[in-house]
Amino acid sequence: MPLLFSTATRSRHRAHGAPKSLGVVAGLVVTLLLAGCGLVARPGAASLLRFEFAPTTGDGYMNQLLTIYNDGTRLLAPTLEFTALDAARNPLPAVRVTTVYGSDRGRLVVAPGGGVDVLVFTGEGAALAEDVAVSVRTAEVVDAPVVGVEPVVTPMDDAGRALDRNSRFTAVSLRNDDSEPMSVRLVYIVWTEPEGDERQQAEQVVPVGDLIVLPPNQSTLVPVTGAARTAVEGAAGRVPASIKAYLSR
């Protein structure tokens, strides 16, 4: 499948918060790709996407954070491809780049304004990765209501008590505070325990359930079963872990 376009990210080194408002982040340099004898211009929905990568984000925040800016008014589901770059912006061909929320597989839905994904670097030279070049394979408009909030994620025990993310929970409460329904996926993330100057990154990402449709202004209880339950029981209280929900389709 030919690329729609490729772009470098704008590196940043700040703690993760909400994406900056539209127009605050400067436009990124876009590289037009040769296809046969002509140039492939940035078509349709893909032209609405911009990217910013932060290798580190501060204590208590997720490292290797990719912010995806959506300058349009509709939900978009991009399929992205990444090339790892070193500090001098040279490609690292032996390094494989994957994602936690699935923007490399068309699973992450990005609302107007923007959203985030988390990158994982593996292979020879992975520790040298300081930035990425992003190629857009596809960018599909998602026919669903635009929502203005993220779901509230609360781990729960069998008695319905709220727990923290490092506890051995058996269910997850997802609350949708928007007036529109939203479709999300839920993942349990086990993080590495880095030494020295190494960056923490996701070591294991386990889906909890499948696509979950959250009714407006309601809470939904999702049981933790199967591989997810095994992962929680193995990691809880022993290694850093998170439970995260993201817009999906």
Backbone bond lengths (Angstrom), bond angles and torsions (degrees), N, CA, C in turn:
res aa  C-N    CA-C-N  psi(-1)  N-CA   C-N-CA  omega(-1)  CA-C   N-CA-C  phi
1 M - - - 1.467 - - 1.521 109.17 -
2 P 1.321 120.01 127.89 1.458 121.21 -178.81 1.518 111.38 -70.02
3 L 1.322 115.30 152.30 1.450 120.33 176.55 1.518 110.25 -73.73
4 L 1.322 116.60 144.95 1.455 120.46 171.18 1.522 110.36 -78.94
5 F 1.317 115.89 -47.37 1.457 119.38 172.75 1.514 108.86 -166.32
6 S 1.321 114.74 166.21 1.455 121.79 177.77 1.513 108.19 -129.83
7 T 1.322 116.10 144.87 1.458 119.46 -179.32 1.508 109.85 -146.00
8 A 1.318 115.50 149.73 1.454 120.20 170.07 1.514 108.15 -81.55
9 T 1.335 116.01 153.58 1.457 119.22 175.05 1.517 109.04 -88.40
10 R 1.305 114.10 164.96 1.460 119.73 171.06 1.511 106.77 -101.59
11 S 1.347 117.64 110.83 1.458 121.19 -176.37 1.516 110.28 -66.82
12 R 1.310 115.05 149.61 1.454 119.74 175.21 1.505 108.06 -145.63
13 H 1.302 117.03 159.76 1.456 123.06 -178.80 1.522 108.06 -137.29
14 R 1.324 115.71 67.84 1.460 120.35 179.45 1.511 108.52 -140.70
15 A 1.335 115.32 161.19 1.454 119.80 179.06 1.511 109.75 -65.74
16 H 1.329 115.36 147.84 1.461 120.84 -177.86 1.515 111.33 -75.37
17 G 1.295 115.87 127.44 1.453 122.18 169.43 1.502 107.58 -131.20
18 A 1.321 117.92 -156.33 1.458 120.56 176.23 1.516 109.16 -69.52
19 P 1.353 118.43 149.95 1.457 120.18 176.67 1.521 110.75 -55.53
20 K 1.355 115.71 145.17 1.458 119.71 178.45 1.515 109.67 -63.39
21 S 1.327 115.71 152.42 1.454 119.13 -179.88 1.516 110.31 -62.88
22 L 1.333 115.30 154.96 1.452 120.83 -177.89 1.522 109.93 -58.42
23 G 1.308 115.59 137.86 1.452 120.91 178.04 1.510 113.77 92.62
24 V 1.335 118.34 -13.96 1.456 119.89 179.94 1.524 109.91 -78.40
25 V 1.327 115.67 -42.26 1.459 119.36 -178.83 1.517 108.90 -81.38
26 A 1.299 117.34 131.44 1.464 120.41 -178.78 1.511 110.20 -65.66
27 G 1.323 116.86 151.97 1.458 121.67 177.22 1.512 110.07 -62.88
28 L 1.319 116.16 144.19 1.446 121.33 -177.04 1.516 110.33 -92.96
29 V 1.335 115.35 155.08 1.454 120.12 178.87 1.515 108.97 -71.58
30 V 1.306 117.07 126.94 1.459 122.26 -178.41 1.518 109.09 -106.04
31 T 1.332 116.39 131.19 1.448 121.42 177.11 1.510 108.76 -99.67
32 L 1.332 117.78 116.93 1.453 121.05 176.16 1.515 109.04 -77.76
33 L 1.318 116.44 136.57 1.451 121.48 -174.93 1.513 111.30 -98.29
34 L 1.315 115.58 141.33 1.450 120.82 175.27 1.513 110.27 -73.00
35 A 1.324 117.19 134.89 1.462 121.59 176.75 1.520 106.35 -139.29
36 G 1.319 116.52 105.05 1.454 119.01 -174.47 1.513 108.94 67.75
37 C 1.316 116.62 -120.89 1.469 120.82 -177.38 1.512 112.73 -103.04
38 G 1.324 118.02 -3.37 1.458 118.81 -174.00 1.503 111.87 -127.88
39 L 1.312 114.66 174.95 1.450 121.21 177.44 1.516 110.56 -93.29
40 V 1.329 115.29 144.24 1.457 120.77 175.87 1.521 107.85 -94.05
41 A 1.308 118.35 114.65 1.463 121.41 179.01 1.518 109.99 -80.04
42 R 1.323 116.27 166.43 1.464 121.36 -179.04 1.520 109.03 -80.24
43 P 1.323 118.82 106.42 1.452 120.11 -175.47 1.522 112.74 -94.47
44 G 1.310 115.04 155.46 1.450 123.57 165.05 1.505 116.04 44.23
45 A 1.347 113.54 -133.65 1.457 120.87 -172.98 1.519 112.70 -61.87
46 A 1.333 117.47 -31.96 1.462 119.82 -178.16 1.518 111.99 -60.06
47 S 1.324 117.39 -30.09 1.464 120.85 -177.70 1.520 112.45 -70.25
48 L 1.326 117.11 -10.31 1.461 121.34 -178.68 1.524 112.60 -90.10
49 L 1.337 117.23 -1.94 1.459 121.16 -173.80 1.524 111.67 -101.70
50 R 1.342 115.65 137.54 1.459 123.17 172.76 1.518 107.82 -135.17
51 F 1.330 116.69 158.97 1.455 120.10 -171.60 1.527 111.38 -135.66
52 E 1.328 114.56 149.45 1.458 121.34 175.83 1.524 107.14 -144.55
53 F 1.324 117.50 134.00 1.463 121.49 -175.76 1.521 110.20 -120.45
54 A 1.332 115.86 134.52 1.460 122.26 176.60 1.524 108.57 -121.83
55 P 1.340 119.16 109.88 1.462 119.80 179.18 1.523 112.72 -64.45
56 T 1.328 116.83 -36.42 1.463 121.11 175.77 1.521 108.66 -130.72
57 T 1.332 115.48 151.26 1.466 119.67 -174.08 1.522 113.59 -135.40
58 G 1.326 117.84 3.49 1.457 119.61 178.80 1.515 112.78 103.29
59 D 1.321 115.99 159.31 1.462 121.78 -178.54 1.525 110.83 -59.93
60 G 1.322 115.38 135.13 1.454 120.75 177.32 1.508 114.41 86.09
61 Y 1.339 117.92 0.25 1.463 121.83 179.39 1.525 109.53 -119.37
62 M 1.318 115.97 159.62 1.454 121.06 -179.85 1.522 110.43 -75.41
63 N 1.337 116.81 130.02 1.460 121.56 175.15 1.524 110.32 -80.30
64 Q 1.344 114.53 171.30 1.466 122.75 175.05 1.527 111.08 54.97
65 L 1.323 113.15 48.63 1.463 121.39 -173.36 1.525 110.56 -92.41
66 L 1.320 116.23 125.55 1.459 122.43 174.88 1.523 108.29 -102.69
67 T 1.332 116.68 118.12 1.458 120.80 172.88 1.522 108.11 -93.69
68 I 1.321 116.01 128.50 1.462 122.96 179.99 1.521 107.22 -110.89
69 Y 1.314 116.95 113.58 1.463 121.15 -179.87 1.523 109.47 -92.51
70 N 1.318 115.39 129.32 1.464 122.82 177.30 1.523 107.44 -110.89
71 D 1.326 115.97 107.06 1.461 120.60 -176.71 1.523 113.20 -85.65
72 G 1.325 117.23 6.97 1.454 120.97 -179.62 1.512 112.73 -96.30
73 T 1.328 115.49 -166.18 1.465 122.15 -178.50 1.524 112.39 -116.97
74 R 1.334 116.95 4.96 1.462 121.97 -178.97 1.521 109.89 -120.84
75 L 1.331 115.87 159.17 1.455 120.72 172.06 1.525 109.44 -68.21
76 L 1.329 116.81 138.42 1.460 122.15 178.77 1.524 110.33 -125.32
77 A 1.338 115.98 143.90 1.464 122.24 176.04 1.528 108.08 -120.43
78 P 1.334 118.29 95.23 1.461 120.25 -179.59 1.525 111.88 -84.93
79 T 1.313 115.60 152.47 1.458 122.03 166.48 1.518 106.22 -113.94
80 L 1.329 116.00 113.53 1.456 122.09 -171.44 1.523 111.20 -109.61
81 E 1.320 114.80 155.37 1.460 121.94 173.71 1.519 107.20 -130.36
82 F 1.332 116.51 140.38 1.456 120.67 -172.25 1.523 111.52 -121.09
83 T 1.321 115.57 144.03 1.458 122.95 169.83 1.516 107.60 -118.65
84 A 1.336 116.61 119.88 1.458 120.34 179.21 1.523 110.03 -70.37
85 L 1.339 116.01 141.31 1.460 122.78 179.51 1.520 109.56 -125.43
86 D 1.344 116.37 146.03 1.457 119.04 175.67 1.530 109.89 -84.97
87 A 1.334 116.55 -172.85 1.461 120.46 -175.27 1.526 112.69 -63.90
88 A 1.342 116.65 -24.33 1.469 121.12 177.58 1.522 111.75 -92.44
89 R 1.318 116.56 8.13 1.465 124.64 179.91 1.522 112.91 67.25
90 N 1.338 115.61 29.33 1.456 121.03 172.72 1.519 109.30 -89.63
91 P 1.338 118.98 139.74 1.464 121.10 179.46 1.523 112.12 -63.23
92 L 1.315 115.35 147.33 1.467 123.25 175.06 1.524 107.26 -115.22
93 P 1.335 118.32 86.84 1.467 121.03 -170.55 1.521 114.72 -65.55
94 A 1.331 118.09 -22.52 1.465 120.29 -179.07 1.523 112.68 -85.59
95 V 1.328 117.22 -5.54 1.467 120.93 -177.33 1.523 109.92 -93.45
96 R 1.311 115.53 126.88 1.466 121.32 176.36 1.526 108.70 -94.87
97 V 1.330 115.85 135.97 1.465 121.42 179.74 1.522 108.79 -115.95
98 T 1.323 116.92 121.38 1.461 122.52 175.73 1.528 108.65 -124.08
99 T 1.327 116.21 176.86 1.461 120.19 -175.71 1.520 111.40 -128.74
100 V 1.325 114.84 157.79 1.464 121.57 177.70 1.523 111.25 -82.68
101 Y 1.330 117.94 -39.78 1.463 121.83 -174.70 1.526 113.96 -99.16
102 G 1.323 117.45 -1.93 1.461 118.77 170.86 1.509 117.19 89.94
103 S 1.346 118.79 22.84 1.465 118.87 176.36 1.525 111.77 -68.53
104 D 1.333 117.75 -15.36 1.468 121.07 174.60 1.522 111.72 -85.83
105 R 1.324 117.14 -0.80 1.471 121.48 -179.78 1.530 111.89 -127.78
106 G 1.323 117.77 8.62 1.452 120.78 179.63 1.509 114.46 76.29
107 R 1.330 117.81 18.34 1.464 120.90 -176.39 1.518 113.60 -92.87
108 L 1.313 117.00 -29.40 1.459 120.22 -177.98 1.523 110.18 -80.22
109 V 1.321 116.32 130.23 1.464 121.93 174.94 1.528 107.94 -103.13
110 V 1.336 115.70 129.05 1.463 121.69 -175.87 1.524 109.08 -107.72
111 A 1.321 115.85 120.53 1.465 121.28 -179.70 1.529 110.41 -76.23
112 P 1.334 118.31 161.48 1.463 120.23 172.70 1.531 110.19 -54.33
113 G 1.298 116.15 136.14 1.463 120.89 -173.28 1.507 109.68 103.46
114 G 1.327 116.98 -58.49 1.455 118.85 176.25 1.508 113.58 148.52
115 G 1.321 114.49 176.40 1.452 123.65 178.23 1.513 108.31 -156.73
116 V 1.320 116.83 -174.73 1.459 120.51 -177.65 1.520 110.95 -134.05
117 D 1.325 114.73 156.96 1.452 122.77 166.34 1.522 106.67 -135.72
118 V 1.321 116.35 168.09 1.456 122.15 -178.84 1.524 107.52 -122.27
119 L 1.327 117.19 128.84 1.453 121.58 -175.71 1.526 111.39 -95.97
120 V 1.333 114.92 152.47 1.461 122.97 178.03 1.524 107.49 -128.50
121 F 1.343 116.53 127.84 1.459 122.05 179.46 1.524 109.61 -108.26
122 T 1.325 117.13 128.11 1.459 121.67 177.30 1.522 109.31 -136.05
123 G 1.332 115.84 162.27 1.458 120.88 178.89 1.519 112.01 101.03
124 E 1.325 115.43 174.35 1.456 121.85 -177.76 1.527 110.71 -60.92
125 G 1.329 115.61 125.96 1.458 120.81 -179.95 1.509 114.59 87.28
126 A 1.332 118.03 9.22 1.468 120.47 -177.00 1.526 112.18 -59.36
127 A 1.328 116.77 -34.20 1.465 120.01 -178.67 1.524 112.48 -67.42
128 L 1.334 117.44 -15.26 1.461 121.31 -179.38 1.524 112.64 -86.45
129 A 1.325 117.65 -10.13 1.469 121.17 -175.93 1.527 110.49 -68.61
130 E 1.332 115.79 122.87 1.465 121.93 179.44 1.521 112.67 -122.64
131 D 1.329 116.82 -10.09 1.459 120.52 -178.05 1.521 107.54 -160.41
132 V 1.316 116.70 175.25 1.463 121.50 176.91 1.525 109.91 -141.09
133 A 1.323 115.47 150.67 1.461 121.83 164.02 1.519 106.60 -99.22
134 V 1.313 116.72 137.65 1.467 121.90 -174.87 1.522 109.67 -112.39
135 S 1.325 116.03 127.39 1.465 121.91 174.29 1.520 108.59 -112.19
136 V 1.309 117.08 134.74 1.459 121.74 179.40 1.523 108.99 -97.44
137 R 1.328 116.02 114.07 1.462 120.89 177.04 1.526 110.54 -78.63
138 T 1.312 116.22 -50.13 1.461 121.96 176.04 1.521 108.34 -144.19
139 A 1.310 116.17 160.09 1.462 122.44 173.56 1.521 106.79 -146.60
140 E 1.326 115.67 105.59 1.458 121.07 -174.05 1.522 110.90 -104.13
141 V 1.319 115.60 138.29 1.462 120.85 172.34 1.523 108.34 -75.50
142 V 1.321 116.85 131.20 1.462 122.66 -179.25 1.523 108.72 -98.55
143 D 1.317 116.15 124.42 1.464 121.65 -178.69 1.524 109.28 -83.95
144 A 1.313 115.68 81.06 1.466 122.19 -179.88 1.519 108.14 -152.52
145 P 1.336 117.52 158.44 1.465 119.67 179.71 1.528 111.53 -63.00
146 V 1.307 116.06 144.15 1.459 121.29 174.32 1.522 108.69 -78.17
147 V 1.331 116.64 130.12 1.464 121.25 179.45 1.521 108.87 -112.89
148 G 1.326 115.47 149.46 1.454 120.17 -173.96 1.511 114.94 -107.85
149 V 1.333 117.59 3.06 1.460 120.60 -179.21 1.522 109.34 -134.05
150 E 1.329 115.52 161.14 1.454 121.24 172.37 1.528 108.68 -92.92
151 P 1.339 117.83 152.22 1.461 119.09 177.10 1.525 110.75 -67.44
152 V 1.312 116.02 146.38 1.464 121.71 176.94 1.524 107.82 -88.89
153 V 1.335 116.50 122.43 1.463 122.55 -173.49 1.526 109.15 -107.10
154 T 1.341 117.14 123.29 1.463 121.58 -179.65 1.523 110.08 -133.02
155 P 1.342 119.25 113.41 1.465 120.64 173.98 1.531 110.17 -66.01
156 M 1.339 116.19 144.76 1.466 121.40 -176.69 1.522 110.34 -133.25
157 D 1.341 116.15 154.09 1.464 119.77 171.87 1.525 109.87 -98.24
158 D 1.339 116.26 -177.60 1.465 120.63 -176.75 1.524 112.76 -62.28
159 A 1.338 116.66 -25.40 1.463 120.70 -178.61 1.526 112.25 -89.21
160 G 1.334 117.57 2.61 1.456 120.65 179.64 1.507 114.57 83.50
161 R 1.332 116.94 14.65 1.462 120.48 178.15 1.525 110.03 -86.89
162 A 1.332 115.56 141.68 1.462 120.70 178.26 1.525 110.05 -73.78
163 L 1.337 115.87 138.02 1.457 122.49 179.90 1.525 109.18 -124.27
164 D 1.346 116.17 170.34 1.462 118.48 173.42 1.527 109.37 -90.22
165 R 1.325 116.16 171.36 1.460 121.30 -171.97 1.519 113.67 -68.98
166 N 1.330 117.82 -19.04 1.462 120.53 -179.88 1.520 112.94 -94.46
167 S 1.330 117.05 5.47 1.461 121.15 178.92 1.527 110.71 -88.96
168 R 1.324 115.55 169.24 1.466 121.40 177.93 1.528 108.23 -88.48
169 F 1.315 116.50 85.67 1.464 120.81 -177.46 1.525 110.23 -93.27
170 T 1.325 115.48 158.57 1.470 120.93 -176.94 1.528 112.76 -119.31
171 A 1.312 116.99 -4.78 1.469 121.62 177.60 1.524 107.88 -155.67
172 V 1.329 115.18 164.84 1.464 120.64 178.75 1.525 108.20 -133.00
173 S 1.331 116.04 128.00 1.457 121.25 174.29 1.527 108.76 -89.97
174 L 1.341 115.65 127.76 1.460 121.92 175.91 1.524 108.26 -115.17
175 R 1.326 116.74 118.83 1.460 120.56 -179.39 1.527 110.08 -110.43
176 N 1.320 114.99 128.05 1.461 122.10 177.42 1.522 108.33 -103.15
177 D 1.325 116.59 109.57 1.463 121.18 -179.28 1.523 112.56 -92.05
178 D 1.325 117.40 6.57 1.458 120.95 179.68 1.528 110.00 -88.32
179 S 1.317 115.93 162.16 1.468 121.05 177.72 1.521 112.15 -85.74
180 E 1.339 116.73 0.00 1.459 122.21 177.39 1.526 109.51 -119.02
181 P 1.339 118.18 152.96 1.462 120.00 174.44 1.521 110.42 -67.78
182 M 1.320 116.60 155.12 1.458 120.95 175.22 1.525 109.88 -136.82
183 S 1.331 115.61 148.02 1.465 121.99 178.02 1.521 108.27 -108.66
184 V 1.332 116.13 126.62 1.462 120.35 -175.42 1.523 110.15 -135.37
185 R 1.316 114.56 162.73 1.458 122.50 166.48 1.518 107.95 -120.05
186 L 1.315 114.63 153.68 1.456 122.65 -175.52 1.526 107.92 -121.36
187 V 1.343 117.04 132.85 1.463 120.60 178.85 1.523 110.11 -132.17
188 Y 1.330 114.35 145.46 1.463 122.21 172.60 1.518 106.63 -103.29
189 I 1.329 116.19 124.35 1.461 121.91 -174.34 1.521 109.38 -114.15
190 V 1.330 116.37 125.58 1.461 122.39 172.01 1.527 107.07 -102.14
191 W 1.331 116.01 126.48 1.461 121.26 -174.71 1.521 111.88 -99.06
192 T 1.335 116.06 153.84 1.454 120.78 174.19 1.527 109.56 -71.08
193 E 1.312 115.37 163.04 1.460 122.05 174.53 1.526 107.66 -114.19
194 P 1.322 117.52 85.55 1.468 120.86 -171.53 1.523 112.55 -70.85
195 E 1.324 114.50 157.44 1.457 121.50 176.29 1.523 109.18 -115.84
196 G 1.322 116.09 148.20 1.456 120.58 176.63 1.513 112.51 60.08
197 D 1.338 115.36 -127.34 1.459 121.18 -177.07 1.524 112.94 -90.99
198 E 1.325 117.44 6.25 1.462 119.63 179.38 1.529 110.26 -65.20
199 R 1.329 116.16 147.61 1.465 120.70 176.13 1.522 109.94 -90.32
200 Q 1.311 114.67 144.10 1.458 119.32 173.30 1.522 109.19 -75.65
201 Q 1.336 116.32 138.28 1.454 120.08 175.10 1.523 108.99 -145.69
202 A 1.319 115.85 169.69 1.462 120.67 -178.70 1.525 110.08 -67.98
203 E 1.312 115.48 130.20 1.467 121.43 177.06 1.529 110.99 -99.65
204 Q 1.326 115.98 -33.27 1.464 122.04 -179.21 1.525 108.54 -144.78
205 V 1.324 116.47 132.38 1.466 122.31 177.79 1.520 107.58 -126.15
206 V 1.328 116.53 115.84 1.461 121.38 -173.93 1.529 109.32 -119.80
207 P 1.328 118.60 121.04 1.469 120.05 176.38 1.527 111.49 -63.97
208 V 1.313 116.00 143.65 1.464 122.30 172.66 1.525 106.52 -111.52
209 G 1.324 116.24 105.57 1.453 120.18 -175.47 1.515 111.23 72.77
210 D 1.341 115.61 -160.86 1.466 122.44 -178.65 1.532 108.00 -117.89
211 L 1.316 117.69 -151.11 1.462 120.44 176.21 1.527 109.00 -65.63
212 I 1.329 115.85 130.70 1.459 122.03 -175.24 1.529 108.76 -117.65
213 V 1.319 117.02 123.77 1.464 121.56 177.58 1.529 108.32 -97.30
214 L 1.327 116.39 119.30 1.459 121.68 -177.85 1.525 109.72 -100.49
215 P 1.328 118.25 119.10 1.470 120.57 176.68 1.528 110.56 -63.97
216 P 1.321 117.72 155.08 1.467 120.21 -179.71 1.522 112.22 -65.33
217 N 1.329 114.64 140.32 1.469 122.32 174.39 1.523 112.68 54.27
218 Q 1.328 116.09 39.31 1.462 120.91 179.13 1.524 110.00 -141.55
219 S 1.337 115.34 163.64 1.459 122.20 173.87 1.518 109.70 -108.34
220 T 1.317 116.10 145.98 1.459 122.98 178.30 1.520 108.11 -126.89
221 L 1.335 117.76 131.97 1.459 122.45 179.62 1.525 109.02 -97.76
222 V 1.327 115.99 122.98 1.464 122.25 -178.05 1.526 108.65 -110.48
223 P 1.337 119.33 118.04 1.461 120.52 178.12 1.523 111.17 -70.85
224 V 1.322 116.33 146.35 1.465 122.09 176.63 1.523 107.31 -99.56
225 T 1.323 116.77 111.82 1.460 121.73 -174.59 1.527 110.19 -132.99
226 G 1.334 115.34 173.37 1.459 121.80 172.24 1.516 113.63 58.21
227 A 1.340 115.75 -134.60 1.461 121.35 -176.60 1.521 111.84 -61.99
228 A 1.329 116.98 -33.23 1.460 119.97 179.39 1.526 110.91 -66.17
229 R 1.319 116.27 -41.59 1.467 119.22 179.30 1.526 110.62 -65.39
230 T 1.333 116.01 -40.28 1.461 120.09 177.40 1.526 110.76 -61.09
231 A 1.331 116.47 -42.19 1.461 120.71 179.87 1.524 111.50 -64.80
232 V 1.332 117.10 -43.28 1.463 120.89 179.23 1.522 110.37 -62.46
233 E 1.321 116.88 -45.70 1.463 120.40 -178.84 1.521 111.74 -64.14
234 G 1.335 116.81 -32.15 1.454 119.80 -179.58 1.517 113.90 -79.51
235 A 1.329 117.00 -29.95 1.464 120.25 -173.70 1.522 114.00 -99.82
236 A 1.331 117.51 -28.27 1.468 121.31 -171.68 1.525 112.08 -55.34
237 G 1.324 115.75 124.06 1.451 121.28 177.10 1.513 114.36 77.58
238 R 1.325 118.16 -3.70 1.457 121.67 -178.22 1.522 113.17 -109.70
239 V 1.309 116.31 -43.80 1.469 121.29 -177.11 1.528 108.78 -135.01
240 P 1.324 117.86 158.94 1.469 119.81 179.45 1.528 111.46 -62.87
241 A 1.322 116.30 138.95 1.467 120.96 -179.18 1.521 109.52 -149.29
242 S 1.329 115.63 159.87 1.467 122.14 178.16 1.516 109.18 -141.52
243 I 1.319 115.75 155.71 1.461 121.60 170.77 1.533 106.16 -123.34
244 K 1.344 116.39 121.12 1.457 121.10 -171.72 1.522 110.66 -130.82
245 A 1.327 116.15 145.56 1.463 122.53 173.17 1.523 108.63 -117.21
246 Y 1.323 116.35 145.28 1.466 120.78 178.58 1.516 109.92 -143.25
247 L 1.332 116.72 150.50 1.460 121.62 177.38 1.517 109.76 -62.14
248 S 1.336 116.45 135.91 1.455 119.87 -176.39 1.518 109.14 -150.95
249 R 1.318 114.25 -171.74 1.460 120.17 179.42 1.516 108.94 -146.13
